[in-house]
Amino acid sequence: MSDNMPCHFVAAFGAGFCTTVVASPVDVVKTRYMNSTPGQYRGVLHCTTQMFQEGGAFAFYKGFMPSFLRLGSWNICMFVCFEQLKRAMNNVQMFKNSTNKDSASNTDSTAWSV
């Protein structure tokens, strides 16, 4: 896939998915532990084991879709904008360098002709 907008979109979408897959279980355990009544869990590991016993591995991915929509859309906006700004700045720099070379060659030739 060439380095263009669709490539950046797909890469950002994949990054958002991977981020959600990795972060969602930690976020779900943290939320459940923080919202629990005092004394319900002995600690974070106890909360984690209780969740696994009650709901299996899928218990750690409650709210996956809203989280993915939030992180995925943010990643798409951020990475696509970043890549487009980077490309624009590179173009400006290349234009600046080419005009500096042209003006330097013009001043050198006029300096010798004087």
TIMAR-636474 format. One line per 4 residues: number of its first residue (from 1); their letters; for each residue x, y, z of N, C-alpha, C, CB. Coordinates in steps of 0.05 Angstrom, whole numbers, plus 5000, padded with zeros to 4 digits. Atoms other than C-alpha are relative to their C-alpha. Glycine has a CB too. Example, Ala and Ser with C-alpha at 12.3 -4.5 7.8 and 13.67 -1.06 7.14 Angstrom:
BEGIN
1 = as = 5018/4976/5000/5246/4910/5156/5018/5024/5000/4980/5001/5025  4984/4976/4999/5273/4979/5143/4985/5022/5014/5009/5009/4971;
END
This chain:
BEGIN
1 = msdn = 5017/4977/5000/5000/5000/5000/5018/5025/5000/4981/5000/5025  4983/4976/5002/5029/5067/4980/4995/5019/5023/4996/5014/4973  5002/4981/4978/5040/5123/5029/4982/5023/4993/5029/5012/5008  5019/4980/5007/4976/5162/5020/4977/4999/5021/4989/4996/4971;
5 = mpch = 5022/4998/4981/4910/5179/5055/4987/4973/5007/4979/5019/4989  5012/5026/4992/4878/5109/5051/5018/4984/5018/4992/4984/4975  4981/5015/4984/4941/5078/5079/5000/5011/5029/5028/5002/4988  5000/4988/4974/4941/5128/5137/4974/4994/5015/5004/5030/4998;
9 = fvaa = 5026/5007/4988/4867/5115/5149/5000/4972/5011/4977/5004/4980  5000/5028/4992/4875/5040/5152/5019/4995/5024/5008/4981/4976  4981/5003/4978/4937/5044/5196/4989/5012/5026/5027/5014/4993  5011/4988/4976/4902/5091/5245/4977/4984/5011/4991/5029/4993;
13 = fgag = 5023/5017/4992/4840/5047/5246/5011/4975/5015/4983/4991/4976  4988/5024/4987/4884/4986/5262/5013/5007/5027/5021/4988/4982  4988/4992/4975/4921/5025/5316/4979/5004/5021/5017/5026/4996  5022/4997/4981/4855/5044/5348/4989/4974/5010/4978/5017/4987;
17 = fctt = 5010/5026/4993/4832/4972/5347/5020/4987/5020/4997/4982/4975  4980/5013/4982/4898/4946/5378/5000/5014/5027/5027/5001/4987  5000/4985/4974/4896/5001/5431/4976/4992/5017/4999/5030/4995  5024/5007/4985/4825/4983/5450/5002/4971/5011/4976/5003/4983;
21 = vvas = 4997/5028/4992/4841/4908/5453/5018/4998/5025/5011/4983/4977  4981/5001/4978/4900/4921/5500/4990/5015/5024/5027/5011/4991  5007/4983/4977/4871/4976/5543/4972/4994/5012/5000/5029/4991  5028/5004/4990/4798/4954/5550/4999/4982/5025/4984/4987/4979;
25 = pvdv = 5002/5016/4975/4809/4898/5602/5010/5016/5024/5017/4975/4997  4990/4985/4978/4850/4944/5646/4980/5022/5008/5027/5014/4994  5020/4980/4995/4798/4999/5639/4975/4989/5014/4993/5014/4974  5024/5012/4989/4740/4953/5655/5005/4992/5029/4991/4975/4983;
29 = vktr = 4994/5008/4972/4774/4925/5718/5002/5025/5017/5027/4984/5001  4998/4976/4984/4792/4995/5741/4973/5012/5006/5018/5021/4985  5027/4989/4996/4721/5020/5731/4984/4984/5019/4986/5002/4973  5016/5017/4982/4690/4961/5766/5011/5002/5028/5001/4971/4990;
33 = ymns = 4988/4998/4973/4739/4966/5824/4993/5027/5013/5031/4996/4999  5005/4973/4989/4729/5041/5832/4970/5004/5007/5008/5021/4980  5029/4998/4995/4652/5034/5830/4990/4980/5020/4985/4997/4974  5009/5020/4980/4650/4977/5880/4996/5013/5027/5020/4977/5001;
37 = tpgq = 5003/4990/4972/4627/4987/5951/5025/4992/5016/4974/4988/5013  4976/5007/4983/4682/4988/6004/4997/4972/5012/5003/5021/5022  4999/5027/4989/4701/4918/6024/4990/4978/4981/4984/4999/5024  5010/5020/5019/4670/4884/5963/5022/4983/4989/4984/5014/4977;
41 = yrgv = 4976/5014/5010/4739/4866/5936/5023/5005/5019/5006/5009/4971  4977/4997/4983/4803/4855/5974/5022/5016/4986/5011/4973/5008  4981/4985/5015/4843/4887/5918/4994/4997/4970/5028/4990/5006  5004/5000/5029/4850/4894/5843/5001/4971/4989/5021/5017/4986;
45 = lhct = 4998/5028/5009/4872/4821/5833/4975/4984/5008/5025/4987/5011  5024/5013/4992/4812/4797/5872/4977/5008/4982/4993/5006/5030  5021/4991/5019/4766/4840/5829/5003/4987/4973/5002/5031/4997  4994/5012/5026/4800/4812/5767/4991/4970/5000/5029/5002/4993;
49 = tqmf = 5007/5029/4999/4791/4739/5788/4970/4997/5003/5014/4986/5024  5029/5002/4998/4719/4751/5808/4986/5006/4973/4989/5021/5021  5011/4994/5026/4704/4782/5741/5003/4976/4981/5014/5025/4988  4995/5023/5018/4736/4723/5705/4982/4977/5007/5030/4992/5001;
53 = qegg = 5017/5023/4991/4698/4672/5747/4970/5005/4993/5003/4996/5030  5028/4994/5006/4632/4708/5736/4993/5002/4970/4992/5026/5013  5007/4995/5028/4636/4726/5663/5019/4989/4979/4997/5028/4995  4980/5010/5019/4697/4692/5632/5016/5023/4988/4986/4984/4978;
57 = afaf = 4983/4980/5013/4744/4729/5586/4985/5023/4988/5017/4986/4978  5016/4979/5012/4688/4768/5553/4992/5022/5020/4975/4989/4987  5007/4980/4980/4674/4804/5619/5020/5023/5000/5000/4987/5028  4980/4979/5001/4738/4844/5608/4996/5018/4976/5028/4988/4999;
61 = ykgf = 5004/4984/5024/4712/4871/5542/4972/5013/4999/5004/4983/4975  5026/4986/4999/4646/4902/5566/5005/5029/4991/4987/4999/5028  4997/4973/5010/4637/4968/5530/5022/5003/4980/5006/5018/5023  4979/5000/5020/4687/4949/5476/4993/5019/4977/5006/4972/4990;
65 = mpsf = 5007/4985/5024/4649/4981/5419/5000/5030/5006/4972/4992/4991  4998/4971/4996/4639/5051/5450/5030/5009/5004/4984/5008/5025  4972/4993/4996/4712/5050/5472/5015/5000/4973/5013/4980/5020  4987/5001/5026/4735/5029/5403/4992/5023/4982/4993/4974/4986;
69 = lrlg = 5009/4977/5016/4692/5082/5369/5014/5026/5009/4969/5003/5002  4987/4976/4990/4723/5135/5414/5029/5000/4993/4997/5002/5031  4972/5001/5006/4795/5112/5407/5006/4998/4970/5013/4976/5014  4996/5003/5029/4789/5092/5334/4996/5026/4985/4981/4979/4989;
73 = swni = 5004/4975/5014/4760/5158/5312/5021/5021/5008/4972/5012/5007  4979/4981/4992/4811/5197/5353/5026/4993/4986/5004/4998/5031  4976/5008/5014/4868/5156/5323/4999/5008/4970/5005/4970/5003  5002/4993/5028/4842/5167/5253/5004/5030/4996/4972/4991/4989;
77 = cmfv = 4997/4971/5002/4836/5242/5263/5029/5008/5004/4982/5015/5019  4973/4992/4993/4904/5248/5296/5021/4991/4980/5007/4988/5028  4979/5011/5018/4945/5203/5250/4997/5011/4972/4999/4970/5000  5004/4989/5027/4914/5227/5185/5008/5029/4999/4970/4996/4991;
81 = cfeq = 4992/4972/4999/4922/5300/5205/5030/5003/5003/4986/5014/5023  4971/4999/4996/4993/5287/5229/5015/4995/4974/5009/4980/5021  4986/5008/5025/5014/5253/5164/4996/5021/4978/4989/4973/4990  5005/4979/5020/4981/5307/5121/5016/5025/5006/4970/5006/4998;
85 = lkra = 4983/4976/4992/5015/5363/5161/5029/4994/4995/4995/5006/5029  4972/5007/5005/5081/5326/5157/5007/5002/4970/5006/4972/5010  4996/4998/5029/5074/5320/5082/5001/5029/4990/4978/4984/4985  5000/4972/5008/5056/5393/5075/5025/5015/5009/4975/5014/5012;
89 = mnnv = 4976/4987/4991/5115/5415/5117/5024/4991/4984/5004/4994/5030  4978/5009/5017/5162/5372/5076/4999/5014/4973/4998/4969/4996  5002/4986/5025/5135/5404/5013/5009/5029/5002/4971/4999/4990  4992/4973/4995/5145/5473/5042/5031/5001/5002/4987/5012/5026;
93 = qmfk = 4971/5001/4997/5216/5455/5062/5014/4995/4974/5008/4979/5021  4988/5005/5026/5232/5427/4993/4998/5024/4982/4987/4975/4987  5004/4976/5016/5203/5489/4960/5020/5022/5010/4971/5011/5002  4982/4980/4989/5244/5533/5007/5029/4995/4992/4997/5001/5031;
97 = nstn = 4972/5007/5008/5308/5495/4992/5004/5004/4971/5005/4970/5007  4997/4996/5029/5296/5498/4917/5002/5029/4993/4977/4986/4984  4998/4971/5006/5284/5573/4918/5026/5012/5011/4976/5015/5012  4975/4990/4990/5345/5584/4961/5023/4993/4982/5006/4988/5028;
101 = kdsa = 4979/5008/5018/5388/5545/4912/4999/5017/4975/4997/4970/4992  5003/4984/5024/5360/5584/4853/5010/5029/5005/4970/5001/4991  4991/4973/4994/5371/5651/4887/5030/5001/5005/4984/5012/5024  4971/5001/4995/5441/5631/4909/5015/4998/4974/5007/4976/5019;
105 = sntd = 4986/5002/5026/5460/5611/4838/4997/5026/4984/4988/4976/4984  5004/4975/5014/5431/5676/4811/5018/5022/5012/4971/5009/5002  4982/4980/4988/5470/5719/4861/5029/4994/4994/4995/5001/5030  4972/5006/5006/5534/5681/4847/5007/5008/4972/5004/4970/5003;
109 = staw = 4994/4993/5028/5529/5692/4772/5000/5030/4996/4979/4988/4981  4999/4970/5002/5513/5766/4780/5024/5011/5014/4974/5012/5011  4977/4990/4986/5569/5775/4829/5025/4998/4983/5004/4984/5027  4977/5003/5017/5619/5749/4778/4999/5019/4976/5003/4971/4990;
113 = sv = 5003/4984/5024/5591/5791/4722/5005/5030/5006/4973/4997/4987  4997/4972/4993/5600/5857/4759/5028/5009/4998/4990/5005/5028;
END
